[in-house]
């Protein structure tokens, strides 16, 4: 069923366009770097070069009523095929600076969040196969998650406490810090040799290069390692470093999981 005031845009180019259009909304809500257009565009690039079958990006958009302003709400999703289709937030699985919720379902108000929730469920309910919706890394009290829970009481919510990486390099001795993109590029290769997973290395390299180019990455190096930090306005978000850096308790993160299959569809027809 179509949801009034909601559009669905599929494909990489269309999703990038909607992310850029949502810039004012994301800025007004103070969304973190990891929920903004540059980061999520990097996620699209990585998805397009990953293993097949390639994920399908989809944007669910609640438009401004007069059609001239920024969207009122946006969900950037990725649909992954298989016997059971899985829908996650775009960017899910990328190495992010934990400690604060990295993801957002931006909505201007509760009414827009309700429309967005109905639009997301509408996309999935039109599918002709079982599906799982998993929305992870969101802050407590997210209004769109609340709206999905009201529409689908069977949805499961889980909350986990994150751990924030602590920049303790200065206590270990002299540290060289730079935000210069060329210096970040030179130091990145040596730092990433310590990451054993090839896909994590690729994700860190792509996102770090892009954000260094716009002044949002600091590379700190010491003789036996280093640390990448995302610069989020006045905030510093320690992101990824060599093993042994301390952590401290971070904010709680919320995950919603909702499953639907043939058996549930039969029950719905009664």
Secondary structure as UniProt FT lines:
FT   TURN            4..5
FT   STRAND          6..10
FT   HELIX           12..21
FT   HELIX           23..28
FT   TURN            29..30
FT   HELIX           33..35
FT   HELIX           37..48
FT   STRAND          56..62
FT   TURN            65..66
FT   STRAND          73..80
FT   STRAND          85..89
FT   TURN            90..93
FT   TURN            98..99
FT   HELIX           110..125
FT   STRAND          131..138
FT   TURN            140..141
FT   HELIX           143..151
FT   TURN            153..154
FT   STRAND          156..165
FT   HELIX           169..172
FT   STRAND          176..178
FT   HELIX           181..192
FT   TURN            193..194
FT   HELIX           198..213
FT   TURN            214..215
FT   STRAND          217..222
FT   TURN            223..224
FT   STRAND          225..232
FT   TURN            233..234
FT   STRAND          235..241
FT   TURN            243..244
FT   STRAND          247..260
FT   HELIX           262..268
//
